[in-house]
Amino acid sequence: MFHNSRYGVPGESLPGDLNGNVPEEGDDWLDFAWSANDSRRFSESPQQWKRFVADAVARTQQAARAAEGVP
């Protein structure tokens, strides 16, 4: 987990919890501050969490390139 501010402005669009923490591979959804709806969604379907993390990882890679000025 890391805070979206790590990547400056590009990081503001990263998917994360209520505190701006973005998941990485291996993170557990219970370590984050989610809304009641998100908590229910992740607890009821581990696949939802896996898809959320996969999307976060892909978007983090894009944000990292943007923060470095790489298209």
All heavy atoms as TSV, in Angstrom:
chain	resi	resn	atom	element	x	y	z
A	1	MET	N	N	0.849	-1.164	0.000
A	1	MET	CA	C	0.000	0.000	0.000
A	1	MET	C	C	0.897	1.231	0.000
A	1	MET	O	O	1.967	1.223	0.592
A	1	MET	CB	C	-0.904	-0.071	1.239
A	1	MET	CG	C	-1.368	1.239	1.756
A	1	MET	SD	S	-2.356	1.288	3.294
A	1	MET	CE	C	-2.497	-0.325	3.909
A	2	PHE	N	N	0.448	2.253	-0.699
A	2	PHE	CA	C	1.135	3.531	-0.680
A	2	PHE	C	C	0.083	4.624	-0.818
A	2	PHE	O	O	-1.047	4.365	-1.225
A	2	PHE	CB	C	2.177	3.627	-1.803
A	2	PHE	CG	C	1.575	3.588	-3.186
A	2	PHE	CD1	C	1.191	4.751	-3.829
A	2	PHE	CD2	C	1.388	2.383	-3.830
A	2	PHE	CE1	C	0.629	4.705	-5.090
A	2	PHE	CE2	C	0.835	2.331	-5.093
A	2	PHE	CZ	C	0.453	3.494	-5.724
A	3	HIS	N	N	0.456	5.839	-0.472
A	3	HIS	CA	C	-0.481	6.954	-0.589
A	3	HIS	C	C	-0.402	7.524	-1.999
A	3	HIS	O	O	0.682	7.623	-2.577
A	3	HIS	CB	C	-0.169	8.039	0.446
A	3	HIS	CG	C	-1.285	9.011	0.595
A	3	HIS	ND1	N	-1.355	10.166	-0.138
A	3	HIS	CD2	C	-2.395	8.960	1.363
A	3	HIS	CE1	C	-2.467	10.809	0.186
A	3	HIS	NE2	N	-3.117	10.095	1.093
A	4	ASN	N	N	-1.546	7.900	-2.559
A	4	ASN	CA	C	-1.582	8.386	-3.940
A	4	ASN	C	C	-0.732	9.635	-4.160
A	4	ASN	O	O	-0.324	9.913	-5.284
A	4	ASN	CB	C	-3.013	8.603	-4.425
A	4	ASN	CG	C	-3.769	9.646	-3.657
A	4	ASN	OD1	O	-3.221	10.378	-2.826
A	4	ASN	ND2	N	-5.059	9.727	-3.895
A	5	SER	N	N	-0.416	10.376	-3.115
A	5	SER	CA	C	0.401	11.588	-3.262
A	5	SER	C	C	1.829	11.268	-3.697
A	5	SER	O	O	2.554	12.151	-4.144
A	5	SER	CB	C	0.417	12.380	-1.953
A	5	SER	OG	O	1.012	11.620	-0.928
A	6	ARG	N	N	2.208	10.017	-3.598
A	6	ARG	CA	C	3.551	9.582	-4.006
A	6	ARG	C	C	3.836	9.960	-5.460
A	6	ARG	O	O	4.987	10.196	-5.833
A	6	ARG	CB	C	3.636	8.077	-3.819
A	6	ARG	CG	C	4.894	7.424	-4.270
A	6	ARG	CD	C	4.776	5.955	-3.930
A	6	ARG	NE	N	5.911	5.199	-4.338
A	6	ARG	CZ	C	6.034	3.909	-4.142
A	6	ARG	NH1	N	5.068	3.251	-3.540
A	6	ARG	NH2	N	7.101	3.271	-4.533
A	7	TYR	N	N	2.793	9.996	-6.290
A	7	TYR	CA	C	2.962	10.298	-7.710
A	7	TYR	C	C	2.461	11.679	-8.088
A	7	TYR	O	O	2.257	11.963	-9.261
A	7	TYR	CB	C	2.273	9.228	-8.553
A	7	TYR	CG	C	2.949	7.894	-8.432
A	7	TYR	CD1	C	2.351	6.860	-7.741
A	7	TYR	CD2	C	4.213	7.683	-8.969
A	7	TYR	CE1	C	2.981	5.641	-7.605
A	7	TYR	CE2	C	4.850	6.469	-8.837
A	7	TYR	CZ	C	4.229	5.448	-8.155
A	7	TYR	OH	O	4.867	4.238	-8.012
A	8	GLY	N	N	2.262	12.540	-7.120
A	8	GLY	CA	C	1.830	13.901	-7.401
A	8	GLY	C	C	0.475	13.941	-8.079
A	8	GLY	O	O	-0.399	13.120	-7.798
A	9	VAL	N	N	0.311	14.857	-9.001
A	9	VAL	CA	C	-0.970	15.029	-9.683
A	9	VAL	C	C	-1.434	13.751	-10.384
A	9	VAL	O	O	-2.608	13.385	-10.270
A	9	VAL	CB	C	-0.920	16.225	-10.664
A	9	VAL	CG1	C	-2.190	16.305	-11.481
A	9	VAL	CG2	C	-0.692	17.520	-9.898
A	10	PRO	N	N	-0.563	13.013	-11.098
A	10	PRO	CA	C	-1.031	11.777	-11.730
A	10	PRO	C	C	-1.587	10.764	-10.721
A	10	PRO	O	O	-2.444	9.958	-11.047
A	10	PRO	CB	C	0.211	11.216	-12.424
A	10	PRO	CG	C	1.076	12.403	-12.664
A	10	PRO	CD	C	0.830	13.314	-11.488
A	11	GLY	N	N	-1.130	10.827	-9.501
A	11	GLY	CA	C	-1.596	9.887	-8.489
A	11	GLY	C	C	-2.992	10.169	-7.984
A	11	GLY	O	O	-3.636	9.298	-7.400
A	12	GLU	N	N	-3.481	11.374	-8.214
A	12	GLU	CA	C	-4.808	11.739	-7.720
A	12	GLU	C	C	-5.916	10.908	-8.361
A	12	GLU	O	O	-6.994	10.772	-7.794
A	12	GLU	CB	C	-5.066	13.224	-7.937
A	12	GLU	CG	C	-4.184	14.109	-7.086
A	12	GLU	CD	C	-4.326	15.588	-7.401
A	12	GLU	OE1	O	-5.221	15.952	-8.194
A	12	GLU	OE2	O	-3.540	16.372	-6.852
A	13	SER	N	N	-5.667	10.340	-9.529
A	13	SER	CA	C	-6.690	9.553	-10.208
A	13	SER	C	C	-6.592	8.057	-9.909
A	13	SER	O	O	-7.364	7.262	-10.448
A	13	SER	CB	C	-6.596	9.767	-11.720
A	13	SER	OG	O	-5.364	9.248	-12.204
A	14	LEU	N	N	-5.652	7.665	-9.057
A	14	LEU	CA	C	-5.493	6.246	-8.741
A	14	LEU	C	C	-6.625	5.760	-7.841
A	14	LEU	O	O	-7.094	6.485	-6.969
A	14	LEU	CB	C	-4.160	6.003	-8.046
A	14	LEU	CG	C	-2.918	6.238	-8.887
A	14	LEU	CD1	C	-1.669	6.095	-8.038
A	14	LEU	CD2	C	-2.886	5.281	-10.065
A	15	PRO	N	N	-7.059	4.510	-8.051
A	15	PRO	CA	C	-8.103	3.956	-7.192
A	15	PRO	C	C	-7.546	3.640	-5.817
A	15	PRO	O	O	-6.480	3.032	-5.697
A	15	PRO	CB	C	-8.528	2.683	-7.923
A	15	PRO	CG	C	-7.332	2.298	-8.728
A	15	PRO	CD	C	-6.634	3.576	-9.087
A	16	GLY	N	N	-8.238	4.099	-4.792
A	16	GLY	CA	C	-7.761	3.858	-3.441
A	16	GLY	C	C	-8.881	3.947	-2.431
A	16	GLY	O	O	-10.052	4.096	-2.783
A	17	ASP	N	N	-8.506	3.874	-1.188
A	17	ASP	CA	C	-9.493	3.911	-0.119
A	17	ASP	C	C	-9.854	5.352	0.247
A	17	ASP	O	O	-9.446	6.301	-0.429
A	17	ASP	CB	C	-8.997	3.124	1.092
A	17	ASP	CG	C	-7.858	3.777	1.862
A	17	ASP	OD1	O	-7.399	4.876	1.471
A	17	ASP	OD2	O	-7.410	3.181	2.855
A	18	LEU	N	N	-10.609	5.501	1.319
A	18	LEU	CA	C	-11.075	6.817	1.736
A	18	LEU	C	C	-9.948	7.752	2.159
A	18	LEU	O	O	-10.112	8.966	2.169
A	18	LEU	CB	C	-12.074	6.666	2.899
A	18	LEU	CG	C	-13.341	5.878	2.575
A	18	LEU	CD1	C	-14.148	5.635	3.850
A	18	LEU	CD2	C	-14.162	6.594	1.522
A	19	ASN	N	N	-8.780	7.191	2.482
A	19	ASN	CA	C	-7.634	7.985	2.918
A	19	ASN	C	C	-6.611	8.228	1.815
A	19	ASN	O	O	-5.561	8.801	2.061
A	19	ASN	CB	C	-6.942	7.297	4.100
A	19	ASN	CG	C	-7.851	7.201	5.296
A	19	ASN	OD1	O	-8.673	8.069	5.551
A	19	ASN	ND2	N	-7.723	6.118	6.046
A	20	GLY	N	N	-6.902	7.751	0.605
A	20	GLY	CA	C	-5.976	7.934	-0.507
A	20	GLY	C	C	-4.917	6.861	-0.620
A	20	GLY	O	O	-3.967	6.996	-1.390
A	21	ASN	N	N	-5.072	5.773	0.129
A	21	ASN	CA	C	-4.127	4.659	0.057
A	21	ASN	C	C	-4.493	3.753	-1.112
A	21	ASN	O	O	-5.643	3.348	-1.261
A	21	ASN	CB	C	-4.128	3.867	1.357
A	21	ASN	CG	C	-3.600	4.691	2.501
A	21	ASN	OD1	O	-2.540	5.298	2.396
A	21	ASN	ND2	N	-4.336	4.732	3.586
A	22	VAL	N	N	-3.495	3.431	-1.918
A	22	VAL	CA	C	-3.683	2.630	-3.123
A	22	VAL	C	C	-3.124	1.229	-2.868
A	22	VAL	O	O	-2.005	1.089	-2.376
A	22	VAL	CB	C	-2.959	3.282	-4.325
A	22	VAL	CG1	C	-3.142	2.471	-5.583
A	22	VAL	CG2	C	-3.455	4.715	-4.527
A	23	PRO	N	N	-3.892	0.181	-3.220
A	23	PRO	CA	C	-3.402	-1.178	-2.984
A	23	PRO	C	C	-2.358	-1.610	-4.001
A	23	PRO	O	O	-2.325	-1.134	-5.131
A	23	PRO	CB	C	-4.659	-2.031	-3.112
A	23	PRO	CG	C	-5.535	-1.279	-4.040
A	23	PRO	CD	C	-5.253	0.177	-3.769
A	24	GLU	N	N	-1.518	-2.520	-3.540
A	24	GLU	CA	C	-0.519	-3.167	-4.389
A	24	GLU	C	C	-0.731	-4.669	-4.257
A	24	GLU	O	O	-1.421	-5.129	-3.347
A	24	GLU	CB	C	0.890	-2.798	-3.919
A	24	GLU	CG	C	1.175	-1.308	-3.994
A	24	GLU	CD	C	2.532	-0.972	-3.439
A	24	GLU	OE1	O	2.657	-0.876	-2.208
A	24	GLU	OE2	O	3.466	-0.824	-4.242
A	25	GLU	N	N	-0.115	-5.435	-5.164
A	25	GLU	CA	C	-0.219	-6.890	-5.097
A	25	GLU	C	C	0.142	-7.368	-3.691
A	25	GLU	O	O	1.114	-6.904	-3.100
A	25	GLU	CB	C	0.721	-7.542	-6.110
A	25	GLU	CG	C	0.238	-7.469	-7.529
A	25	GLU	CD	C	-1.011	-8.296	-7.788
A	25	GLU	OE1	O	-1.233	-9.311	-7.108
A	25	GLU	OE2	O	-1.776	-7.893	-8.668
A	26	GLY	N	N	-0.657	-8.282	-3.176
A	26	GLY	CA	C	-0.388	-8.863	-1.866
A	26	GLY	C	C	-1.063	-8.156	-0.713
A	26	GLY	O	O	-1.072	-8.673	0.406
A	27	ASP	N	N	-1.628	-6.982	-0.950
A	27	ASP	CA	C	-2.323	-6.256	0.116
A	27	ASP	C	C	-3.673	-6.911	0.412
A	27	ASP	O	O	-4.284	-7.535	-0.462
A	27	ASP	CB	C	-2.570	-4.797	-0.276
A	27	ASP	CG	C	-1.324	-3.939	-0.201
A	27	ASP	OD1	O	-0.351	-4.360	0.447
A	27	ASP	OD2	O	-1.328	-2.847	-0.794
A	28	ASP	N	N	-4.127	-6.758	1.638
A	28	ASP	CA	C	-5.419	-7.283	2.069
A	28	ASP	C	C	-6.400	-6.117	2.173
A	28	ASP	O	O	-6.055	-5.065	2.721
A	28	ASP	CB	C	-5.256	-7.957	3.431
A	28	ASP	CG	C	-6.485	-8.717	3.862
A	28	ASP	OD1	O	-7.610	-8.192	3.736
A	28	ASP	OD2	O	-6.327	-9.849	4.344
A	29	TRP	N	N	-7.606	-6.319	1.684
A	29	TRP	CA	C	-8.584	-5.232	1.691
A	29	TRP	C	C	-8.900	-4.763	3.108
A	29	TRP	O	O	-9.286	-3.611	3.317
A	29	TRP	CB	C	-9.861	-5.650	0.952
A	29	TRP	CG	C	-10.708	-6.660	1.663
A	29	TRP	CD1	C	-10.606	-8.014	1.582
A	29	TRP	CD2	C	-11.770	-6.382	2.558
A	29	TRP	NE1	N	-11.545	-8.611	2.386
A	29	TRP	CE2	C	-12.288	-7.622	3.001
A	29	TRP	CE3	C	-12.337	-5.219	3.052
A	29	TRP	CZ2	C	-13.334	-7.723	3.894
A	29	TRP	CZ3	C	-13.393	-5.325	3.945
A	29	TRP	CH2	C	-13.880	-6.564	4.354
A	30	LEU	N	N	-8.705	-5.613	4.104
A	30	LEU	CA	C	-8.990	-5.242	5.491
A	30	LEU	C	C	-8.022	-4.197	6.047
A	30	LEU	O	O	-8.301	-3.578	7.076
A	30	LEU	CB	C	-8.948	-6.491	6.386
A	30	LEU	CG	C	-10.094	-7.480	6.172
A	30	LEU	CD1	C	-9.800	-8.789	6.883
A	30	LEU	CD2	C	-11.401	-6.872	6.632
A	31	ASP	N	N	-6.899	-3.985	5.375
A	31	ASP	CA	C	-5.909	-3.011	5.837
A	31	ASP	C	C	-6.216	-1.592	5.374
A	31	ASP	O	O	-5.425	-0.685	5.618
A	31	ASP	CB	C	-4.512	-3.410	5.350
A	31	ASP	CG	C	-4.044	-4.722	5.964
A	31	ASP	OD1	O	-4.465	-5.034	7.094
A	31	ASP	OD2	O	-3.263	-5.429	5.311
A	32	PHE	N	N	-7.360	-1.410	4.721
A	32	PHE	CA	C	-7.725	-0.118	4.145
A	32	PHE	C	C	-8.998	0.420	4.790
A	32	PHE	O	O	-9.731	-0.302	5.445
A	32	PHE	CB	C	-7.954	-0.266	2.633
A	32	PHE	CG	C	-6.709	-0.620	1.871
A	32	PHE	CD1	C	-6.270	-1.929	1.802
A	32	PHE	CD2	C	-5.973	0.357	1.226
A	32	PHE	CE1	C	-5.133	-2.258	1.104
A	32	PHE	CE2	C	-4.832	0.038	0.528
A	32	PHE	CZ	C	-4.409	-1.273	0.467
A	33	ALA	N	N	-9.254	1.699	4.563
A	33	ALA	CA	C	-10.470	2.351	5.058
A	33	ALA	C	C	-11.455	2.492	3.898
A	33	ALA	O	O	-11.315	3.392	3.072
A	33	ALA	CB	C	-10.130	3.729	5.634
A	34	TRP	N	N	-12.435	1.570	3.840
A	34	TRP	CA	C	-13.398	1.563	2.747
A	34	TRP	C	C	-14.760	2.059	3.210
A	34	TRP	O	O	-15.086	1.984	4.388
A	34	TRP	CB	C	-13.567	0.140	2.193
A	34	TRP	CG	C	-12.309	-0.448	1.684
A	34	TRP	CD1	C	-11.601	-1.466	2.239
A	34	TRP	CD2	C	-11.565	-0.055	0.527
A	34	TRP	NE1	N	-10.478	-1.734	1.496
A	34	TRP	CE2	C	-10.436	-0.876	0.436
A	34	TRP	CE3	C	-11.755	0.919	-0.452
A	34	TRP	CZ2	C	-9.496	-0.760	-0.583
A	34	TRP	CZ3	C	-10.828	1.032	-1.470
A	34	TRP	CH2	C	-9.716	0.204	-1.533
A	35	SER	N	N	-15.553	2.489	2.250
A	35	SER	CA	C	-16.944	2.802	2.549
A	35	SER	C	C	-17.649	1.487	2.884
A	35	SER	O	O	-17.131	0.396	2.602
A	35	SER	CB	C	-17.615	3.452	1.339
A	35	SER	OG	O	-17.730	2.509	0.279
A	36	ALA	N	N	-18.826	1.579	3.450
A	36	ALA	CA	C	-19.584	0.374	3.793
A	36	ALA	C	C	-19.869	-0.452	2.548
A	36	ALA	O	O	-19.755	-1.686	2.575
A	36	ALA	CB	C	-20.880	0.745	4.496
A	37	ASN	N	N	-20.207	0.205	1.443
A	37	ASN	CA	C	-20.501	-0.522	0.204
A	37	ASN	C	C	-19.281	-1.261	-0.320
A	37	ASN	O	O	-19.378	-2.415	-0.737
A	37	ASN	CB	C	-21.035	0.422	-0.873
A	37	ASN	CG	C	-22.447	0.872	-0.592
A	37	ASN	OD1	O	-23.184	0.224	0.145
A	37	ASN	ND2	N	-22.835	1.990	-1.173
A	38	ASP	N	N	-18.133	-0.594	-0.336
A	38	ASP	CA	C	-16.909	-1.250	-0.813
A	38	ASP	C	C	-16.499	-2.389	0.109
A	38	ASP	O	O	-16.091	-3.451	-0.350
A	38	ASP	CB	C	-15.762	-0.247	-0.952
A	38	ASP	CG	C	-15.901	0.637	-2.177
A	38	ASP	OD1	O	-16.565	0.217	-3.153
A	38	ASP	OD2	O	-15.343	1.748	-2.166
A	39	SER	N	N	-16.623	-2.181	1.413
A	39	SER	CA	C	-16.288	-3.248	2.364
A	39	SER	C	C	-17.141	-4.481	2.118
A	39	SER	O	O	-16.637	-5.602	2.094
A	39	SER	CB	C	-16.491	-2.779	3.803
A	39	SER	OG	O	-15.540	-1.813	4.157
A	40	ARG	N	N	-18.417	-4.276	1.924
A	40	ARG	CA	C	-19.321	-5.389	1.661
A	40	ARG	C	C	-18.955	-6.079	0.344
A	40	ARG	O	O	-18.877	-7.305	0.269
A	40	ARG	CB	C	-20.763	-4.895	1.629
A	40	ARG	CG	C	-21.791	-5.980	1.487
A	40	ARG	CD	C	-23.224	-5.507	1.665
A	40	ARG	NE	N	-23.522	-4.164	1.181
A	40	ARG	CZ	C	-23.620	-3.061	1.943
A	40	ARG	NH1	N	-23.422	-3.134	3.239
A	40	ARG	NH2	N	-23.903	-1.894	1.410
A	41	ARG	N	N	-18.686	-5.270	-0.677
A	41	ARG	CA	C	-18.347	-5.815	-1.996
A	41	ARG	C	C	-17.092	-6.686	-1.919
A	41	ARG	O	O	-17.063	-7.798	-2.437
A	41	ARG	CB	C	-18.138	-4.651	-2.968
A	41	ARG	CG	C	-17.745	-5.048	-4.358
A	41	ARG	CD	C	-17.790	-3.862	-5.302
A	41	ARG	NE	N	-16.904	-2.788	-4.907
A	41	ARG	CZ	C	-15.902	-2.330	-5.649
A	41	ARG	NH1	N	-15.665	-2.848	-6.832
A	41	ARG	NH2	N	-15.154	-1.343	-5.219
A	42	PHE	N	N	-16.047	-6.200	-1.263
A	42	PHE	CA	C	-14.794	-6.950	-1.187
A	42	PHE	C	C	-14.917	-8.176	-0.284
A	42	PHE	O	O	-14.314	-9.209	-0.550
A	42	PHE	CB	C	-13.648	-6.060	-0.725
A	42	PHE	CG	C	-13.317	-4.948	-1.673
A	42	PHE	CD1	C	-12.946	-3.698	-1.198
A	42	PHE	CD2	C	-13.381	-5.137	-3.039
A	42	PHE	CE1	C	-12.623	-2.666	-2.078
A	42	PHE	CE2	C	-13.075	-4.108	-3.934
A	42	PHE	CZ	C	-12.695	-2.878	-3.439
A	43	SER	N	N	-15.689	-8.072	0.795
A	43	SER	CA	C	-15.834	-9.214	1.699
A	43	SER	C	C	-16.671	-10.315	1.073
A	43	SER	O	O	-16.419	-11.499	1.310
A	43	SER	CB	C	-16.442	-8.786	3.032
A	43	SER	OG	O	-17.800	-8.414	2.875
A	44	GLU	N	N	-17.650	-9.952	0.275
A	44	GLU	CA	C	-18.534	-10.944	-0.336
A	44	GLU	C	C	-17.935	-11.590	-1.578
A	44	GLU	O	O	-18.335	-12.684	-1.955
A	44	GLU	CB	C	-19.886	-10.320	-0.669
A	44	GLU	CG	C	-20.688	-9.950	0.563
A	44	GLU	CD	C	-21.970	-9.208	0.249
A	44	GLU	OE1	O	-22.235	-8.899	-0.937
A	44	GLU	OE2	O	-22.712	-8.918	1.203
A	45	SER	N	N	-17.001	-10.897	-2.222
A	45	SER	CA	C	-16.435	-11.442	-3.453
A	45	SER	C	C	-14.943	-11.148	-3.543
A	45	SER	O	O	-14.535	-10.059	-3.957
A	45	SER	CB	C	-17.147	-10.844	-4.671
A	45	SER	OG	O	-16.532	-11.275	-5.854
A	46	PRO	N	N	-14.118	-12.114	-3.179
A	46	PRO	CA	C	-12.666	-11.924	-3.297
A	46	PRO	C	C	-12.240	-11.582	-4.724
A	46	PRO	O	O	-11.241	-10.902	-4.919
A	46	PRO	CB	C	-12.095	-13.269	-2.854
A	46	PRO	CG	C	-13.136	-13.845	-1.951
A	46	PRO	CD	C	-14.446	-13.390	-2.544
A	47	GLN	N	N	-13.001	-12.032	-5.714
A	47	GLN	CA	C	-12.685	-11.698	-7.108
A	47	GLN	C	C	-12.791	-10.196	-7.352
A	47	GLN	O	O	-12.026	-9.636	-8.127
A	47	GLN	CB	C	-13.598	-12.453	-8.078
A	47	GLN	CG	C	-13.170	-13.879	-8.322
A	47	GLN	CD	C	-11.749	-13.966	-8.843
A	47	GLN	OE1	O	-10.836	-14.325	-8.107
A	47	GLN	NE2	N	-11.540	-13.647	-10.085
A	48	GLN	N	N	-13.742	-9.545	-6.697
A	48	GLN	CA	C	-13.881	-8.093	-6.820
A	48	GLN	C	C	-12.604	-7.407	-6.333
A	48	GLN	O	O	-12.131	-6.454	-6.935
A	48	GLN	CB	C	-15.084	-7.587	-6.011
A	48	GLN	CG	C	-16.409	-7.977	-6.568
A	48	GLN	CD	C	-16.836	-7.056	-7.685
A	48	GLN	OE1	O	-16.416	-5.907	-7.754
A	48	GLN	NE2	N	-17.656	-7.565	-8.573
A	49	TRP	N	N	-12.071	-7.887	-5.220
A	49	TRP	CA	C	-10.839	-7.313	-4.678
A	49	TRP	C	C	-9.671	-7.547	-5.636
A	49	TRP	O	O	-8.888	-6.649	-5.918
A	49	TRP	CB	C	-10.530	-7.907	-3.304
A	49	TRP	CG	C	-9.206	-7.466	-2.756
A	49	TRP	CD1	C	-8.128	-8.250	-2.511
A	49	TRP	CD2	C	-8.809	-6.138	-2.410
A	49	TRP	NE1	N	-7.085	-7.501	-2.032
A	49	TRP	CE2	C	-7.478	-6.193	-1.953
A	49	TRP	CE3	C	-9.446	-4.900	-2.431
A	49	TRP	CZ2	C	-6.783	-5.074	-1.531
A	49	TRP	CZ3	C	-8.749	-3.780	-2.001
A	49	TRP	CH2	C	-7.439	-3.875	-1.563
A	50	LYS	N	N	-9.563	-8.759	-6.164
A	50	LYS	CA	C	-8.474	-9.068	-7.098
A	50	LYS	C	C	-8.537	-8.179	-8.334
A	50	LYS	O	O	-7.510	-7.687	-8.806
A	50	LYS	CB	C	-8.519	-10.537	-7.500
A	50	LYS	CG	C	-8.113	-11.466	-6.384
A	50	LYS	CD	C	-8.206	-12.909	-6.807
A	50	LYS	CE	C	-7.869	-13.816	-5.647
A	50	LYS	NZ	N	-7.999	-15.224	-5.996
A	51	ARG	N	N	-9.735	-7.956	-8.860
A	51	ARG	CA	C	-9.878	-7.077	-10.028
A	51	ARG	C	C	-9.533	-5.631	-9.675
A	51	ARG	O	O	-8.904	-4.922	-10.455
A	51	ARG	CB	C	-11.296	-7.161	-10.595
A	51	ARG	CG	C	-11.527	-8.412	-11.422
A	51	ARG	CD	C	-12.807	-8.341	-12.221
A	51	ARG	NE	N	-13.998	-8.334	-11.390
A	51	ARG	CZ	C	-14.637	-9.420	-10.979
A	51	ARG	NH1	N	-14.187	-10.607	-11.318
A	51	ARG	NH2	N	-15.704	-9.328	-10.239
A	52	PHE	N	N	-9.947	-5.192	-8.488
A	52	PHE	CA	C	-9.652	-3.834	-8.037
A	52	PHE	C	C	-8.140	-3.626	-7.936
A	52	PHE	O	O	-7.609	-2.615	-8.400
A	52	PHE	CB	C	-10.323	-3.569	-6.684
A	52	PHE	CG	C	-10.204	-2.157	-6.212
A	52	PHE	CD1	C	-11.129	-1.201	-6.606
A	52	PHE	CD2	C	-9.170	-1.766	-5.382
A	52	PHE	CE1	C	-11.020	0.111	-6.175
A	52	PHE	CE2	C	-9.059	-0.464	-4.943
A	52	PHE	CZ	C	-9.983	0.484	-5.348
A	53	VAL	N	N	-7.450	-4.589	-7.354
A	53	VAL	CA	C	-5.993	-4.490	-7.204
A	53	VAL	C	C	-5.311	-4.521	-8.567
A	53	VAL	O	O	-4.394	-3.730	-8.825
A	53	VAL	CB	C	-5.446	-5.600	-6.281
A	53	VAL	CG1	C	-3.922	-5.619	-6.289
A	53	VAL	CG2	C	-5.971	-5.422	-4.868
A	54	ALA	N	N	-5.750	-5.408	-9.455
A	54	ALA	CA	C	-5.156	-5.477	-10.795
A	54	ALA	C	C	-5.311	-4.146	-11.519
A	54	ALA	O	O	-4.367	-3.670	-12.169
A	54	ALA	CB	C	-5.788	-6.601	-11.602
A	55	ASP	N	N	-6.477	-3.528	-11.399
A	55	ASP	CA	C	-6.700	-2.218	-12.015
A	55	ASP	C	C	-5.803	-1.162	-11.368
A	55	ASP	O	O	-5.203	-0.339	-12.061
A	55	ASP	CB	C	-8.170	-1.815	-11.882
A	55	ASP	CG	C	-8.449	-0.442	-12.466
A	55	ASP	OD1	O	-8.124	-0.220	-13.651
A	55	ASP	OD2	O	-8.995	0.417	-11.729
A	56	ALA	N	N	-5.688	-1.202	-10.050
A	56	ALA	CA	C	-4.844	-0.242	-9.339
A	56	ALA	C	C	-3.383	-0.379	-9.759
A	56	ALA	O	O	-2.694	0.636	-9.956
A	56	ALA	CB	C	-4.981	-0.425	-7.830
A	57	VAL	N	N	-2.907	-1.608	-9.928
A	57	VAL	CA	C	-1.522	-1.835	-10.331
A	57	VAL	C	C	-1.284	-1.277	-11.735
A	57	VAL	O	O	-0.297	-0.578	-11.982
A	57	VAL	CB	C	-1.169	-3.342	-10.261
A	57	VAL	CG1	C	0.150	-3.639	-10.945
A	57	VAL	CG2	C	-1.140	-3.801	-8.808
A	58	ALA	N	N	-2.198	-1.559	-12.649
A	58	ALA	CA	C	-2.050	-1.060	-14.021
A	58	ALA	C	C	-2.078	0.466	-14.050
A	58	ALA	O	O	-1.255	1.106	-14.725
A	58	ALA	CB	C	-3.150	-1.625	-14.907
A	59	ARG	N	N	-2.993	1.047	-13.303
A	59	ARG	CA	C	-3.084	2.510	-13.298
A	59	ARG	C	C	-1.913	3.158	-12.568
A	59	ARG	O	O	-1.493	4.261	-12.906
A	59	ARG	CB	C	-4.427	2.933	-12.713
A	59	ARG	CG	C	-5.557	2.564	-13.695
A	59	ARG	CD	C	-6.926	2.785	-13.173
A	59	ARG	NE	N	-7.186	4.179	-12.826
A	59	ARG	CZ	C	-8.327	4.579	-12.286
A	59	ARG	NH1	N	-9.288	3.722	-12.057
A	59	ARG	NH2	N	-8.504	5.849	-11.983
A	60	THR	N	N	-1.348	2.455	-11.587
A	60	THR	CA	C	-0.165	2.958	-10.897
A	60	THR	C	C	1.017	3.028	-11.855
A	60	THR	O	O	1.795	3.991	-11.841
A	60	THR	CB	C	0.172	2.074	-9.686
A	60	THR	OG1	O	-0.901	2.138	-8.750
A	60	THR	CG2	C	1.459	2.516	-9.020
A	61	GLN	N	N	1.155	2.014	-12.689
A	61	GLN	CA	C	2.229	2.015	-13.677
A	61	GLN	C	C	2.083	3.206	-14.625
A	61	GLN	O	O	3.077	3.860	-14.951
A	61	GLN	CB	C	2.254	0.702	-14.447
A	61	GLN	CG	C	2.668	-0.465	-13.568
A	61	GLN	CD	C	2.435	-1.819	-14.224
A	61	GLN	OE1	O	1.735	-1.942	-15.227
A	61	GLN	NE2	N	3.009	-2.847	-13.639
A	62	GLN	N	N	0.874	3.507	-15.030
A	62	GLN	CA	C	0.624	4.659	-15.899
A	62	GLN	C	C	0.948	5.953	-15.164
A	62	GLN	O	O	1.567	6.872	-15.739
A	62	GLN	CB	C	-0.835	4.691	-16.361
A	62	GLN	CG	C	-1.194	3.564	-17.296
A	62	GLN	CD	C	-2.687	3.503	-17.559
A	62	GLN	OE1	O	-3.501	4.082	-16.837
A	62	GLN	NE2	N	-3.071	2.772	-18.603
A	63	ALA	N	N	0.540	6.067	-13.910
A	63	ALA	CA	C	0.805	7.266	-13.115
A	63	ALA	C	C	2.296	7.464	-12.903
A	63	ALA	O	O	2.799	8.590	-12.947
A	63	ALA	CB	C	0.084	7.202	-11.772
A	64	ALA	N	N	3.025	6.370	-12.692
A	64	ALA	CA	C	4.471	6.458	-12.504
A	64	ALA	C	C	5.137	6.991	-13.758
A	64	ALA	O	O	6.022	7.860	-13.680
A	64	ALA	CB	C	5.044	5.093	-12.137
A	65	ARG	N	N	4.706	6.502	-14.926
A	65	ARG	CA	C	5.273	6.997	-16.179
A	65	ARG	C	C	4.933	8.473	-16.380
A	65	ARG	O	O	5.784	9.263	-16.779
A	65	ARG	CB	C	4.780	6.165	-17.352
A	65	ARG	CG	C	5.389	4.779	-17.409
A	65	ARG	CD	C	5.130	4.073	-18.726
A	65	ARG	NE	N	3.711	3.859	-18.992
A	65	ARG	CZ	C	3.005	2.804	-18.584
A	65	ARG	NH1	N	3.590	1.859	-17.869
A	65	ARG	NH2	N	1.743	2.674	-18.898
A	66	ALA	N	N	3.711	8.850	-16.069
A	66	ALA	CA	C	3.290	10.246	-16.210
A	66	ALA	C	C	4.079	11.153	-15.277
A	66	ALA	O	O	4.478	12.255	-15.633
A	66	ALA	CB	C	1.792	10.385	-15.972
A	67	ALA	N	N	4.294	10.681	-14.048
A	67	ALA	CA	C	5.049	11.474	-13.058
A	67	ALA	C	C	6.497	11.682	-13.508
A	67	ALA	O	O	7.109	12.695	-13.192
A	67	ALA	CB	C	4.998	10.802	-11.700
A	68	GLU	N	N	7.018	10.716	-14.259
A	68	GLU	CA	C	8.387	10.819	-14.764
A	68	GLU	C	C	8.452	11.543	-16.103
A	68	GLU	O	O	9.532	11.741	-16.645
A	68	GLU	CB	C	8.985	9.415	-14.910
A	68	GLU	CG	C	9.161	8.703	-13.588
A	68	GLU	CD	C	9.574	7.251	-13.762
A	68	GLU	OE1	O	9.739	6.792	-14.919
A	68	GLU	OE2	O	9.730	6.567	-12.738
A	69	GLY	N	N	7.273	11.858	-16.656
A	69	GLY	CA	C	7.237	12.548	-17.946
A	69	GLY	C	C	7.356	11.618	-19.130
A	69	GLY	O	O	7.620	12.050	-20.248
A	70	VAL	N	N	7.142	10.316	-18.905
A	70	VAL	CA	C	7.210	9.326	-19.987
A	70	VAL	C	C	5.800	9.074	-20.489
A	70	VAL	O	O	4.918	8.759	-19.688
A	70	VAL	CB	C	7.823	8.002	-19.471
A	70	VAL	CG1	C	7.836	6.950	-20.557
A	70	VAL	CG2	C	9.216	8.246	-18.921
A	71	PRO	N	N	5.574	9.203	-21.797
A	71	PRO	CA	C	4.206	8.984	-22.319
A	71	PRO	C	C	3.759	7.547	-22.238
A	71	PRO	O	O	4.443	6.628	-22.109
A	71	PRO	CB	C	4.303	9.408	-23.786
A	71	PRO	CG	C	5.718	9.661	-24.084
A	71	PRO	CD	C	6.496	9.601	-22.808
